[in-house]
C-alpha cells in the first residue's frame, strides 16, 4: 500500500474528531533554516469532503485499534480497511504538503497500537522528526492517549502546540456500556498531567527566557452527543467541571453519526442531532463568557435544552421576574444576561453611558439586537414606544411559524353554532318545560 492509499484511508478515519483548533499560539519562523510559523490569529482553512471546516492536515497515524468502542468506526470488531503510517512517512508527507502550500499545520491522532505507551512513543517520534529534523515551526495539535505514562505525556507536550484528551462519553455508566476498555481514571490522568505541566511551565518561562514551551495553546476535549441517553444537564455539568478543575481551553461537542447497527446505539438510519449540538455550543459560550452556571440554564425538571430557542432567550423567559433591566444603570454582569446584548455590546453600553443617557436608537448603533432585547430592557425607565409586553408577544418575536405552537397555550376548541349562549340557554329551558308537559 503506497502513501496516497494510506492517506485516503487515514484522513477519512479522522473526520469524526471535531476538537481541532489553532487559536492562541504565536511562534515566528526564526532563521532561514526553519519552516513554517504560527500566529495567534489562526491559520488558513480548508473544507473536508463532509463539509466540516478544517485548518490542518487532519490524519491518524493508524486506524488499527485494540479497543472495541461501540460508537467508533475504527473499533477492532469493525470490518474496515486498516492502514498505518510509519513516523518517517507521516513527517515527510506533512512537510511535502506544507511546501506545496496545501496546509499550515497538523492535527494528529491515532488508534491504540499494542498499548497506550507504545502509541504515544510513535506520536512523539513523528513530532520529533518534524520539530528537530525538518525544523517545522508550524502549528501541531496532537491527541494524548488515555492511560499513557505521565512522563511520555510531558515529552509530547513539549513538542505540540495544543493537546486534547477526548472524554467521548459524559458518564461512567455510558463508558461501561459502549467503551468497556476505557475508564474515567485513564482519561482524566493525562488531563491532570497536561494541566500540571502547563502550570509548571508558566513559572519556568518567567524565570528562564528560553525555557521550552509546554502546550502553549492549552488542552481541549470532545464529547459525543446523542449516542447515549445522557441529558444536556449532565453534559453541561461535566463541561463546567472540566473548565474549572482542568483549565481546558475548549470543550467540543460532536453530534453522533451512526456508523454501525448496535442495540445500545441509535438506529443507523437516524440523523445526527446537529441542532442539539448547536445548543450545547451556545450554552458553552454562556458558561465561558456570560457568567452563567449549568444549574441556572437547566435543572432536573428540564434537563434538556429547547431546540427551538437559544439557551439565553429560554433562560430569560423562564426568569422573567429579573426583567426589565435599566440599561443606563445595570451592571456589566446584568447586561450580559439580556437576550440581544453580547459581550461587545455590553462593554460599549458601559463605556457610552458615562457620557450621557442611552436611548433605544443609541443601543441599536452600539450593536444591540433590539428585536430580542426590547422586551427585557428600559431606557431611562421607559420601554420602547408602542411595545406590548406579554409572554405571547415575546414568544412570537423570538420564534416563528410552527415553533410558536409548542409554547403558546392551545385555544379552547368549540363546535361552531348559529346561536349565542343566551339563546341556547333559553331554548334549553323551554325544551324542559315542553318535555314536562308532554309527560303530563
Phi, psi and omega in degrees: 000125181276175185297322181298318179295319177298317181298319179301316182287313188281333174288322178293324180290338183270355190290344183277352180271119184264347187281069185232108182216152184233015185278155169090009181236136179234119177213119181282161181289342178074217183280181186293344181278351182269158178235129176084169175201165179230134179241151186294336183284353178114180181231176183298152182244153171221181183233135177284169182297332181271006175096353180286139180279125179230156181234005187221166166288109187255110191208158173261148172291321173206150174256008170282139185211140179277349180270159182233057179289123189299329185274352190263134179290340182262011181299155188295332183276354181278134180275088181224159181288131183255152177207162179206131171277148163278155178306323180293319180297315183291321179296316180293320178299315180300315181292322177296320177294321179295314181297333178270006178065025176282326186224168174236000181185188187225135170244112189241128175224182182195152165288168183273115177261126178062295179199167182301322182294316180297318179298316180297322178298322178292322177296319178299319181298319178298313184290326177295320176298316181293315185282320190257328179272313181266354180054041180281124182245016176284182185283135175227123174247124182234145179272123174284144184267122178303134179092357180286155180296137180303328179294324177289323177298321179296317178297318180295321182293334178282349180255342186255160175270323177217147177233153177219146175235110185284122175285324179070297184244138191278001181215157179295323178299318179294322177297317180297325182283316190250339181223069186295342179278348181254159174212164184301320183296316180296328181282315183283339179301305177299326177300317179296318180296319179293316178301315180295320179296321179295317179297313181294321181292327179298327176287319180297320182296325179291320183283319187238120187299320185257024177296138179296144181276138178252113179043063183298337178272003179079188181239158180219177177208174180223143173235139178275133182250124173102355179278338183229168180284004182303136183279166175298327179297315180294322178295317183290324176296319177296318178302313180300318180293323180293318178297320184283316189267333184242002173055043180291149174280319182212148166245125181258148179241134182235115177298129184294126175257115181301127180240351180198154175281131176201143184298333183269357184244159175302159181302147180297338181271353182287150182272149177299138180283069186293323180292322176296318175302318180297317179296323178293322176296320177297317179294323177301320177298320179296323179293319187278325189237349186245002175078014179276159172243157183300321182291342176281324185280326182220159175212181182296330177288332177222083187277353181234149180288150174282121186290342184268000182212140181292151187303326182291315178296320180296319178296318182296319180291324179286342180234052184294343179294341179279356185238160005280158179255132177277110187293337181277354181230337186296149178288164179301318181296323178290319179300324181297340182269359180274124175304136180093352177246117180261187182298313182294313182293327177295318178295321179294322178297313181299321180286319186289325185285353175291335182259355180164169181287147179260143172244180184295324178296320179292324179297321179298321178294333180277359176100007178287135177274094187293335179305326178261318188289332188302332182278350188239006184225162169228153175241117184055039176082003183241145173274170177299134185301131178081003183278131176257122186247111170205170185302319181297315181296316181298315181295321179295330179283321183277337180242175177209155174059224185293341181299328183297325185298337180286341186252313187289143178296140182287136179292153178291125184267126180230151175291135177298143182227150177275352185236154175275174187297325181295315180296322179294321179295317179297318180297322180295319181292321179293325180295322179295320180297316180296323181294317181295325181291320181294326180283347174055000000 
